[in-house]
Amino acid sequence: MLSKIEFHSHRVLDAVVQRGLSAGVQGLATVGAGKKYRKMVLCLNDGLKALQASWAKKADYICLLRDARKGRLAIRFACVDAQLTAHTGLLNWSAVSDSSAHGIVVRTHEISIFSCIIKL
């Protein structure tokens, strides 16, 4: 069951992804070919998203951080619970065609609504 999976560190997932990115389409000799490796990374990513959603659900306070550059908008979050356990993660990201302040605000609103309805 997914709720029993615990990531001891995001660095573990980052290391897996970076190692695979450096290997390219060939994959990793110790894991498998590129297609198998990409599927494994997608599964890990889905697990991480579920874990981050559980953090946000349990949080007493959530802070959203917005970063827009090079046609992309990323919404990150930081949250803390009653025991003062802090977590950070990526809420979602999206391509942005209108890089004006109004366009960024509109896209931020869309990402926030989508993420809250779908993920949480």
N, CA and C atoms as an extended XYZ file, in Angstrom:
360
Properties=species:S:1:pos:R:3:atomname:S:1:resname:S:1:resid:I:1 pbc="F F F"
N         0.833       -1.178        0.000 N   MET     1
C         0.000        0.000        0.000 CA  MET     1
C         0.881        1.245        0.000 C   MET     1
N         0.445        2.269       -0.739 N   LEU     2
C         1.255        3.466       -0.916 CA  LEU     2
C         1.490        4.210        0.391 C   LEU     2
N         0.524        4.197        1.292 N   SER     3
C         0.679        4.944        2.539 CA  SER     3
C         1.804        4.377        3.413 C   SER     3
N         2.212        3.149        3.178 N   LYS     4
C         3.272        2.556        3.984 CA  LYS     4
C         4.657        2.852        3.426 C   LYS     4
N         4.712        3.409        2.222 N   ILE     5
C         6.001        3.740        1.627 CA  ILE     5
C         6.504        5.028        2.238 C   ILE     5
N         7.749        5.040        2.645 N   GLU     6
C         8.353        6.247        3.201 CA  GLU     6
C         9.632        6.549        2.447 C   GLU     6
N         9.751        7.788        1.999 N   PHE     7
C        10.997        8.233        1.409 CA  PHE     7
C        11.828        8.805        2.543 C   PHE     7
N        12.995        8.274        2.776 N   HIS     8
C        13.848        8.792        3.835 CA  HIS     8
C        14.460       10.115        3.419 C   HIS     8
N        14.573       10.318        2.115 N   SER     9
C        15.155       11.556        1.644 CA  SER     9
C        14.782       11.753        0.194 C   SER     9
N        14.522       13.003       -0.160 N   HIS    10
C        14.268       13.315       -1.566 CA  HIS    10
C        15.551       13.131       -2.368 C   HIS    10
N        16.671       13.161       -1.706 N   ARG    11
C        17.953       13.006       -2.403 CA  ARG    11
C        18.066       11.634       -3.055 C   ARG    11
N        17.413       10.632       -2.476 N   VAL    12
C        17.441        9.292       -3.061 CA  VAL    12
C        16.756        9.320       -4.418 C   VAL    12
N        15.565        9.903       -4.464 N   LEU    13
C        14.839        9.995       -5.732 CA  LEU    13
C        15.605       10.859       -6.725 C   LEU    13
N        16.150       11.973       -6.260 N   ASP    14
C        16.933       12.839       -7.139 CA  ASP    14
C        18.133       12.101       -7.715 C   ASP    14
N        18.784       11.291       -6.897 N   ALA    15
C        19.952       10.539       -7.374 CA  ALA    15
C        19.552        9.535       -8.448 C   ALA    15
N        18.416        8.869       -8.256 N   VAL    16
C        17.935        7.911       -9.257 CA  VAL    16
C        17.643        8.619      -10.569 C   VAL    16
N        16.950        9.738      -10.487 N   VAL    17
C        16.596       10.476      -11.697 CA  VAL    17
C        17.843       11.012      -12.388 C   VAL    17
N        18.751       11.618      -11.650 N   GLN    18
C        19.964       12.172      -12.260 CA  GLN    18
C        20.820       11.085      -12.900 C   GLN    18
N        20.909        9.949      -12.246 N   ARG    19
C        21.686        8.848      -12.813 CA  ARG    19
C        21.071        8.379      -14.125 C   ARG    19
N        19.744        8.314      -14.146 N   GLY    20
C        19.055        7.906      -15.373 CA  GLY    20
C        19.166        8.940      -16.472 C   GLY    20
N        19.114       10.218      -16.102 N   LEU    21
C        19.248       11.274      -17.106 CA  LEU    21
C        20.627       11.241      -17.747 C   LEU    21
N        21.636       10.940      -16.939 N   SER    22
C        22.986       10.883      -17.497 CA  SER    22
C        23.157        9.650      -18.381 C   SER    22
N        22.375        8.587      -18.125 N   ALA    23
C        22.474        7.379      -18.939 CA  ALA    23
C        21.786        7.562      -20.289 C   ALA    23
N        20.804        8.446      -20.347 N   GLY    24
C        20.108        8.696      -21.609 CA  GLY    24
C        19.100        7.615      -21.940 C   GLY    24
N        18.884        7.416      -23.231 N   VAL    25
C        17.857        6.484      -23.689 CA  VAL    25
C        18.250        5.027      -23.474 C   VAL    25
N        19.518        4.751      -23.278 N   GLN    26
C        19.965        3.373      -23.110 CA  GLN    26
C        19.483        2.775      -21.794 C   GLN    26
N        19.214        3.595      -20.804 N   GLY    27
C        18.824        3.084      -19.496 CA  GLY    27
C        20.051        2.812      -18.648 C   GLY    27
N        19.875        1.986      -17.656 N   LEU    28
C        20.978        1.648      -16.755 CA  LEU    28
C        21.227        0.146      -16.821 C   LEU    28
N        22.467       -0.223      -16.922 N   ALA    29
C        22.818       -1.645      -17.044 CA  ALA    29
C        22.336       -2.443      -15.835 C   ALA    29
N        22.384       -1.846      -14.652 N   THR    30
C        21.987       -2.564      -13.437 CA  THR    30
C        20.472       -2.609      -13.244 C   THR    30
N        19.731       -1.784      -14.015 N   VAL    31
C        18.276       -1.713      -13.846 CA  VAL    31
C        17.558       -2.285      -15.050 C   VAL    31
N        17.868       -1.781      -16.210 N   GLY    32
C        17.197       -2.245      -17.415 CA  GLY    32
C        17.295       -1.210      -18.517 C   GLY    32
N        16.638       -1.504      -19.613 N   ALA    33
C        16.670       -0.613      -20.777 CA  ALA    33
C        15.944        0.694      -20.489 C   ALA    33
N        16.066        1.630      -21.409 N   GLY    34
C        15.506        2.963      -21.222 CA  GLY    34
C        14.024        2.986      -20.920 C   GLY    34
N        13.238        2.173      -21.647 N   LYS    35
C        11.786        2.162      -21.448 CA  LYS    35
C        11.426        1.686      -20.038 C   LYS    35
N        12.074        0.619      -19.602 N   LYS    36
C        11.812        0.087      -18.252 CA  LYS    36
C        12.204        1.121      -17.186 C   LYS    36
N        13.351        1.751      -17.389 N   TYR    37
C        13.820        2.744      -16.427 CA  TYR    37
C        12.862        3.927      -16.345 C   TYR    37
N        12.405        4.422      -17.499 N   ARG    38
C        11.470        5.565      -17.507 CA  ARG    38
C        10.175        5.212      -16.779 C   ARG    38
N         9.686        3.994      -16.953 N   LYS    39
C         8.469        3.574      -16.257 CA  LYS    39
C         8.692        3.534      -14.745 C   LYS    39
N         9.878        3.071      -14.341 N   MET    40
C        10.196        3.029      -12.911 CA  MET    40
C        10.250        4.429      -12.325 C   MET    40
N        10.837        5.363      -13.061 N   VAL    41
C        10.919        6.747      -12.577 CA  VAL    41
C         9.527        7.354      -12.488 C   VAL    41
N         8.650        7.064      -13.459 N   LEU    42
C         7.274        7.572      -13.399 CA  LEU    42
C         6.548        7.029      -12.173 C   LEU    42
N         6.765        5.769      -11.835 N   CYS    43
C         6.145        5.193      -10.633 CA  CYS    43
C         6.663        5.876       -9.369 C   CYS    43
N         7.978        6.091       -9.306 N   LEU    44
C         8.542        6.800       -8.157 CA  LEU    44
C         7.985        8.213       -8.058 C   LEU    44
N         7.831        8.871       -9.203 N   ASN    45
C         7.294       10.222       -9.229 CA  ASN    45
C         5.853       10.252       -8.720 C   ASN    45
N         5.046        9.279       -9.134 N   ASP    46
C         3.661        9.215       -8.650 CA  ASP    46
C         3.615        8.995       -7.139 C   ASP    46
N         4.508        8.149       -6.640 N   GLY    47
C         4.575        7.925       -5.193 CA  GLY    47
C         4.967        9.178       -4.435 C   GLY    47
N         5.921        9.927       -5.001 N   LEU    48
C         6.353       11.171       -4.367 CA  LEU    48
C         5.228       12.205       -4.362 C   LEU    48
N         4.471       12.285       -5.458 N   LYS    49
C         3.336       13.217       -5.513 CA  LYS    49
C         2.294       12.869       -4.453 C   LYS    49
N         2.020       11.582       -4.288 N   ALA    50
C         1.051       11.156       -3.267 CA  ALA    50
C         1.556       11.488       -1.867 C   ALA    50
N         2.853       11.295       -1.655 N   LEU    51
C         3.442       11.621       -0.356 CA  LEU    51
C         3.347       13.122       -0.073 C   LEU    51
N         3.661       13.936       -1.071 N   GLN    52
C         3.573       15.383       -0.898 CA  GLN    52
C         2.137       15.826       -0.660 C   GLN    52
N         1.182       15.187       -1.329 N   ALA    53
C        -0.229       15.524       -1.108 CA  ALA    53
C        -0.640       15.197        0.320 C   ALA    53
N        -0.131       14.093        0.870 N   SER    54
C        -0.475       13.744        2.254 CA  SER    54
C         0.111       14.761        3.233 C   SER    54
N         1.313       15.273        2.925 N   TRP    55
C         1.893       16.325        3.773 CA  TRP    55
C         0.999       17.553        3.779 C   TRP    55
N         0.565       17.957        2.599 N   ALA    56
C        -0.256       19.172        2.482 CA  ALA    56
C        -1.597       19.003        3.202 C   ALA    56
N        -2.171       17.792        3.131 N   LYS    57
C        -3.448       17.550        3.794 CA  LYS    57
C        -3.327       17.663        5.310 C   LYS    57
N        -2.188       17.220        5.864 N   LYS    58
C        -1.998       17.219        7.305 CA  LYS    58
C        -1.472       18.552        7.839 C   LYS    58
N        -1.066       19.426        6.948 N   ALA    59
C        -0.399       20.668        7.359 CA  ALA    59
C        -1.350       21.645        8.027 C   ALA    59
N        -0.822       22.375        8.987 N   ASP    60
C        -1.576       23.457        9.611 CA  ASP    60
C        -1.389       24.754        8.829 C   ASP    60
N        -0.219       24.934        8.244 N   TYR    61
C         0.082       26.129        7.458 CA  TYR    61
C         0.776       25.732        6.165 C   TYR    61
N         0.389       26.389        5.075 N   ILE    62
C         1.003       26.139        3.775 CA  ILE    62
C         1.380       27.478        3.151 C   ILE    62
N         2.579       27.543        2.619 N   CYS    63
C         3.054       28.734        1.920 CA  CYS    63
C         3.323       28.344        0.468 C   CYS    63
N         2.773       29.114       -0.470 N   LEU    64
C         3.016       28.852       -1.883 CA  LEU    64
C         4.085       29.805       -2.396 C   LEU    64
N         4.995       29.272       -3.192 N   LEU    65
C         6.085       30.054       -3.766 CA  LEU    65
C         5.992       29.950       -5.283 C   LEU    65
N         5.979       31.068       -5.950 N   ARG    66
C         5.796       31.087       -7.396 CA  ARG    66
C         7.093       31.505       -8.081 C   ARG    66
N         7.457       30.779       -9.144 N   ASP    67
C         8.657       31.092       -9.902 CA  ASP    67
C         8.325       31.001      -11.389 C   ASP    67
N         8.445       32.116      -12.091 N   ALA    68
C         8.161       32.139      -13.524 CA  ALA    68
C         9.398       32.609      -14.266 C   ALA    68
N         9.843       31.782      -15.205 N   ARG    69
C        10.968       32.166      -16.054 CA  ARG    69
C        11.010       31.266      -17.283 C   ARG    69
N        11.509       31.819      -18.345 N   LYS    70
C        11.691       31.103      -19.612 CA  LYS    70
C        10.427       30.374      -20.058 C   LYS    70
N         9.280       31.032      -19.921 N   GLY    71
C         8.035       30.449      -20.406 CA  GLY    71
C         7.444       29.350      -19.551 C   GLY    71
N         7.936       29.168      -18.349 N   ARG    72
C         7.401       28.150      -17.443 CA  ARG    72
C         7.086       28.780      -16.087 C   ARG    72
N         6.043       28.258      -15.466 N   LEU    73
C         5.632       28.719      -14.145 CA  LEU    73
C         5.621       27.513      -13.210 C   LEU    73
N         6.362       27.601      -12.127 N   ALA    74
C         6.397       26.535      -11.121 CA  ALA    74
C         5.807       27.073       -9.825 C   ALA    74
N         4.936       26.289       -9.243 N   ILE    75
C         4.355       26.622       -7.939 CA  ILE    75
C         4.884       25.600       -6.943 C   ILE    75
N         5.708       26.049       -6.028 N   ARG    76
C         6.260       25.189       -4.988 CA  ARG    76
C         5.507       25.467       -3.692 C   ARG    76
N         5.596       24.549       -2.761 N   PHE    77
C         4.950       24.770       -1.475 CA  PHE    77
C         5.899       24.419       -0.339 C   PHE    77
N         5.658       25.039        0.775 N   ALA    78
C         6.307       24.701        2.037 CA  ALA    78
C         5.185       24.592        3.052 C   ALA    78
N         5.198       23.540        3.857 N   CYS    79
C         4.127       23.367        4.838 CA  CYS    79
C         4.707       22.897        6.163 C   CYS    79
N         3.951       23.153        7.214 N   VAL    80
C         4.364       22.750        8.558 CA  VAL    80
C         3.127       22.256        9.310 C   VAL    80
N         3.313       21.212       10.109 N   ASP    81
C         2.188       20.676       10.884 CA  ASP    81
C         2.278       21.122       12.343 C   ASP    81
N         1.406       20.593       13.167 N   ALA    82
C         1.339       21.011       14.573 CA  ALA    82
C         2.604       20.646       15.350 C   ALA    82
N         3.315       19.613       14.915 N   GLN    83
C         4.558       19.215       15.591 CA  GLN    83
C         5.765       19.965       15.028 C   GLN    83
N         5.504       20.965       14.200 N   LEU    84
C         6.524       21.786       13.553 CA  LEU    84
C         7.439       20.985       12.620 C   LEU    84
N         6.872       19.957       12.011 N   THR    85
C         7.585       19.198       10.984 CA  THR    85
C         7.356       19.899        9.654 C   THR    85
N         8.427       20.335        9.031 N   ALA    86
C         8.326       21.097        7.784 CA  ALA    86
C         8.611       20.204        6.583 C   ALA    86
N         7.887       20.454        5.499 N   HIS    87
C         8.081       19.731        4.247 CA  HIS    87
C         8.009       20.736        3.106 C   HIS    87
N         8.688       20.427        2.027 N   THR    88
C         8.611       21.251        0.822 CA  THR    88
C         8.379       20.350       -0.378 C   THR    88
N         7.834       20.926       -1.432 N   GLY    89
C         7.601       20.142       -2.642 CA  GLY    89
C         7.127       21.016       -3.776 C   GLY    89
N         6.886       20.378       -4.903 N   LEU    90
C         6.407       21.057       -6.101 CA  LEU    90
C         4.922       20.781       -6.234 C   LEU    90
N         4.108       21.829       -6.201 N   LEU    91
C         2.665       21.665       -6.369 CA  LEU    91
C         2.362       21.295       -7.813 C   LEU    91
N         2.882       22.080       -8.756 N   ASN    92
C         2.703       21.808      -10.173 CA  ASN    92
C         3.497       22.824      -10.970 C   ASN    92
N         3.624       22.582      -12.255 N   TRP    93
C         4.268       23.541      -13.151 CA  TRP    93
C         3.494       23.540      -14.457 C   TRP    93
N         3.673       24.606      -15.220 N   SER    94
C         2.958       24.726      -16.479 CA  SER    94
C         3.706       25.662      -17.419 C   SER    94
N         3.498       25.450      -18.694 N   ALA    95
C         4.007       26.396      -19.684 CA  ALA    95
C         3.141       27.648      -19.631 C   ALA    95
N         3.762       28.809      -19.836 N   VAL    96
C         3.036       30.082      -19.775 CA  VAL    96
C         3.261       30.825      -21.082 C   VAL    96
N         2.166       31.113      -21.775 N   SER    97
C         2.303       31.846      -23.039 CA  SER    97
C         2.283       33.357      -22.814 C   SER    97
N         1.545       33.800      -21.796 N   ASP    98
C         1.463       35.227      -21.475 CA  ASP    98
C         2.320       35.489      -20.240 C   ASP    98
N         3.492       36.099      -20.437 N   SER    99
C         4.408       36.301      -19.309 CA  SER    99
C         4.195       37.630      -18.594 C   SER    99
N         3.088       38.305      -18.884 N   SER   100
C         2.778       39.537      -18.158 CA  SER   100
C         2.345       39.194      -16.736 C   SER   100
N         2.302       40.191      -15.881 N   ALA   101
C         1.892       39.962      -14.491 CA  ALA   101
C         0.486       39.371      -14.436 C   ALA   101
N        -0.420       39.896      -15.268 N   HIS   102
C        -1.791       39.396      -15.297 CA  HIS   102
C        -1.814       37.933      -15.762 C   HIS   102
N        -1.037       37.594      -16.788 N   GLY   103
C        -0.983       36.227      -17.297 CA  GLY   103
C        -0.452       35.246      -16.264 C   GLY   103
N         0.554       35.678      -15.516 N   ILE   104
C         1.128       34.821      -14.475 CA  ILE   104
C         0.113       34.584      -13.358 C   ILE   104
N        -0.613       35.632      -12.962 N   VAL   105
C        -1.623       35.497      -11.906 CA  VAL   105
C        -2.746       34.563      -12.353 C   VAL   105
N        -3.195       34.705      -13.588 N   VAL   106
C        -4.265       33.845      -14.106 CA  VAL   106
C        -3.808       32.392      -14.127 C   VAL   106
N        -2.595       32.150      -14.617 N   ARG   107
C        -2.076       30.783      -14.692 CA  ARG   107
C        -1.835       30.207      -13.294 C   ARG   107
N        -1.400       31.036      -12.358 N   THR   108
C        -1.222       30.598      -10.968 CA  THR   108
C        -2.552       30.128      -10.389 C   THR   108
N        -3.593       30.895      -10.641 N   HIS   109
C        -4.928       30.536      -10.157 CA  HIS   109
C        -5.371       29.202      -10.765 C   HIS   109
N        -5.159       29.023      -12.057 N   GLU   110
C        -5.546       27.774      -12.721 CA  GLU   110
C        -4.779       26.578      -12.150 C   GLU   110
N        -3.490       26.736      -11.954 N   ILE   111
C        -2.668       25.650      -11.397 CA  ILE   111
C        -3.118       25.324       -9.980 C   ILE   111
N        -3.385       26.346       -9.181 N   SER   112
C        -3.802       26.125       -7.786 CA  SER   112
C        -5.126       25.376       -7.727 C   SER   112
N        -6.094       25.800       -8.533 N   ILE   113
C        -7.402       25.133       -8.546 CA  ILE   113
C        -7.250       23.688       -9.011 C   ILE   113
N        -6.523       23.476      -10.106 N   PHE   114
C        -6.314       22.129      -10.631 CA  PHE   114
C        -5.638       21.233       -9.593 C   PHE   114
N        -4.616       21.729       -8.970 N   SER   115
C        -3.862       20.932       -7.992 CA  SER   115
C        -4.693       20.608       -6.770 C   SER   115
N        -5.472       21.550       -6.302 N   CYS   116
C        -6.303       21.307       -5.112 CA  CYS   116
C        -7.422       20.333       -5.412 C   CYS   116
N        -7.991       20.393       -6.585 N   ILE   117
C        -9.097       19.482       -6.928 CA  ILE   117
C        -8.565       18.087       -7.224 C   ILE   117
N        -7.529       18.005       -8.026 N   ILE   118
C        -7.039       16.694       -8.471 CA  ILE   118
C        -6.186       16.016       -7.409 C   ILE   118
N        -5.214       16.703       -6.857 N   LYS   119
C        -4.242       16.070       -5.967 CA  LYS   119
C        -4.704       15.951       -4.528 C   LYS   119
N        -5.360       16.972       -4.025 N   LEU   120
C        -5.702       16.974       -2.609 CA  LEU   120
C        -7.124       16.502       -2.439 C   LEU   120
